[in-house]
Amino acid sequence: MAPRAHMSSGRLSQGLLLLWVLLGTGLCHMDTVTTSFGPVTGTSPPTAMSNGTAQLTERNYTDITQDCWVYFVNLMRNVTTAELCEWKVISRPYSELQRCLELWADNLNYSYPNALAERYIFQSHHRYFHNCTLVEHPVYLDPPEDVLLAMIIAPICLIPFLVTLVIWRSKDGKAQ
């Protein structure tokens, strides 16, 4: 597959990934064991819906995108279960899938994004990333009591000083 100079919807696929993650069904649970991603685990590519009058371009795109899916599944075999939710690890296979789908759509003058490409993206999310969340929500804790006490007392002690300073400066101004 040749590299592409212009990527018109790279942000779209990342947006789809973020949307899918936000609408996902839970946190990143790593207690399930996934040892292989073969036909037994249901990673077969989604099939294109044909209404009987499908054009040659659509059939060609369908056949080629199955190769994109197989390549993606092959890349994902190198990703361990513990790494499935780490963007640094999965960004390359995910981007390769998106790039392949978009490149062949452009080469065949087929619209992108399209229903078949979206099914492949959703299939990848369903099989690999369904337990990931976008960001772990930080737990906010109260500061320690000594820090909290200092933050409360400092302004209280500063107020009488500032009032005294203002009164003292205003008396000097009148004397001049």
Contacts in CASP RR format, 6 or more apart in sequence:
PFRMAT RR
TARGET T0000
AUTHOR 0000-0000-0000
METHOD contacts of the structure
MODEL  1
MAPRAHMSSGRLSQGLLLLWVLLGTGLCHMDTVTTSFGPVTGTSPPTAMS
NGTAQLTERNYTDITQDCWVYFVNLMRNVTTAELCEWKVISRPYSELQRC
LELWADNLNYSYPNALAERYIFQSHHRYFHNCTLVEHPVYLDPPEDVLLA
MIIAPICLIPFLVTLVIWRSKDGKAQ
1 99 0 8 1.000
1 100 0 8 1.000
1 103 0 8 1.000
2 103 0 8 1.000
4 99 0 8 1.000
4 102 0 8 1.000
4 103 0 8 1.000
4 106 0 8 1.000
7 99 0 8 1.000
7 102 0 8 1.000
8 102 0 8 1.000
8 112 0 8 1.000
9 102 0 8 1.000
9 112 0 8 1.000
9 113 0 8 1.000
10 98 0 8 1.000
10 102 0 8 1.000
12 113 0 8 1.000
13 94 0 8 1.000
13 95 0 8 1.000
13 98 0 8 1.000
13 102 0 8 1.000
13 121 0 8 1.000
16 118 0 8 1.000
16 121 0 8 1.000
17 94 0 8 1.000
17 121 0 8 1.000
17 125 0 8 1.000
17 129 0 8 1.000
18 134 0 8 1.000
20 121 0 8 1.000
20 122 0 8 1.000
20 125 0 8 1.000
20 129 0 8 1.000
21 125 0 8 1.000
21 129 0 8 1.000
21 132 0 8 1.000
21 133 0 8 1.000
21 134 0 8 1.000
22 134 0 8 1.000
24 130 0 8 1.000
24 133 0 8 1.000
25 130 0 8 1.000
25 131 0 8 1.000
26 131 0 8 1.000
26 133 0 8 1.000
27 131 0 8 1.000
27 133 0 8 1.000
28 84 0 8 1.000
28 85 0 8 1.000
28 131 0 8 1.000
28 132 0 8 1.000
28 133 0 8 1.000
29 131 0 8 1.000
30 81 0 8 1.000
30 82 0 8 1.000
30 84 0 8 1.000
30 85 0 8 1.000
30 131 0 8 1.000
32 81 0 8 1.000
32 131 0 8 1.000
33 81 0 8 1.000
34 41 0 8 1.000
34 81 0 8 1.000
34 84 0 8 1.000
36 77 0 8 1.000
37 43 0 8 1.000
37 73 0 8 1.000
37 76 0 8 1.000
37 77 0 8 1.000
37 127 0 8 1.000
37 128 0 8 1.000
38 73 0 8 1.000
41 127 0 8 1.000
42 127 0 8 1.000
43 73 0 8 1.000
43 127 0 8 1.000
45 65 0 8 1.000
45 66 0 8 1.000
45 69 0 8 1.000
45 70 0 8 1.000
45 120 0 8 1.000
45 123 0 8 1.000
46 69 0 8 1.000
46 116 0 8 1.000
46 119 0 8 1.000
46 120 0 8 1.000
46 122 0 8 1.000
46 123 0 8 1.000
48 54 0 8 1.000
48 58 0 8 1.000
48 62 0 8 1.000
48 116 0 8 1.000
49 115 0 8 1.000
50 58 0 8 1.000
50 59 0 8 1.000
57 108 0 8 1.000
57 109 0 8 1.000
57 110 0 8 1.000
58 110 0 8 1.000
60 108 0 8 1.000
61 104 0 8 1.000
61 105 0 8 1.000
61 108 0 8 1.000
61 110 0 8 1.000
61 114 0 8 1.000
61 116 0 8 1.000
62 116 0 8 1.000
64 104 0 8 1.000
64 108 0 8 1.000
65 100 0 8 1.000
65 101 0 8 1.000
65 104 0 8 1.000
65 116 0 8 1.000
65 117 0 8 1.000
65 120 0 8 1.000
67 100 0 8 1.000
68 97 0 8 1.000
68 100 0 8 1.000
68 101 0 8 1.000
68 104 0 8 1.000
68 120 0 8 1.000
69 97 0 8 1.000
69 120 0 8 1.000
69 123 0 8 1.000
71 96 0 8 1.000
71 97 0 8 1.000
71 100 0 8 1.000
72 93 0 8 1.000
72 94 0 8 1.000
72 96 0 8 1.000
72 97 0 8 1.000
72 100 0 8 1.000
72 120 0 8 1.000
72 124 0 8 1.000
75 92 0 8 1.000
75 93 0 8 1.000
75 96 0 8 1.000
76 90 0 8 1.000
76 93 0 8 1.000
76 128 0 8 1.000
79 89 0 8 1.000
79 90 0 8 1.000
79 93 0 8 1.000
79 128 0 8 1.000
83 89 0 8 1.000
83 90 0 8 1.000
84 90 0 8 1.000
84 128 0 8 1.000
84 129 0 8 1.000
84 131 0 8 1.000
84 132 0 8 1.000
85 129 0 8 1.000
85 131 0 8 1.000
85 132 0 8 1.000
85 133 0 8 1.000
90 128 0 8 1.000
90 129 0 8 1.000
94 124 0 8 1.000
97 120 0 8 1.000
97 121 0 8 1.000
97 124 0 8 1.000
98 121 0 8 1.000
101 112 0 8 1.000
101 117 0 8 1.000
101 120 0 8 1.000
101 121 0 8 1.000
102 112 0 8 1.000
102 117 0 8 1.000
104 110 0 8 1.000
105 111 0 8 1.000
105 112 0 8 1.000
105 114 0 8 1.000
105 117 0 8 1.000
106 112 0 8 1.000
142 148 0 8 1.000
143 151 0 8 1.000
END
